[in-house]
């Protein structure tokens, strides 16, 4: 694409050099994927298109030049990948560790990485590497415990069951807690183990997660 300003446009479109600078500025502040960086740059092109139309430039001409900038965006992102500034595998491994420590289930982590454009095989590899030496089941248990601590459930409850609590009230309490964990993507067996765990064992698991992170 010719990067000179078309005479029919009063609002000049972004140049490749401008898009490259925008990419570097974004990467200096945020980790992202190939898809994520493309979206950032395409939004910049979209903002230019809106500005150009508000300035009175012909909508069809603006749209034509915006479409012509798409391969320029792809080329800039390719440059960032070649430089190593964008690496989906590195991003996925880092994000897995962060999300597990924040209490996200494997299902939720998978969904998050998919939304970021991480390929299935890269997601699986990142999950296999997981968090330190924790196995998949241990990682899931630790993540569920983190969520339980945030929501003050099971061993972290601040309002434990009273000795005289009737069976119906106890079941309702248990079901509410199971619902919280289920909605977060944790399997029932993991949720039940967390809710039945004693506080000392739960803290031991939390200490291990901190050590592995």
Secondary structure, DSSP 8 states (H G I E B T S, - for coil): ---S--TT-SS----HHHHHHHHHHHHHH----HHHHHHHHHHHHHHHHHHHHHTT--HHHHHHHHHHHHHHHHHHHHHHHHHTS--HHHHHHHHHHHHHHTT--HHHHHHHHHHTT--HHHHHHHHHH-STT--HHHHHHHHHHHHHHHHT-GGG-SS---TT--HHHHHHHHHHHHHHHHHTT--HHHHHHHHH--HHHHHHHHHHHHHH-
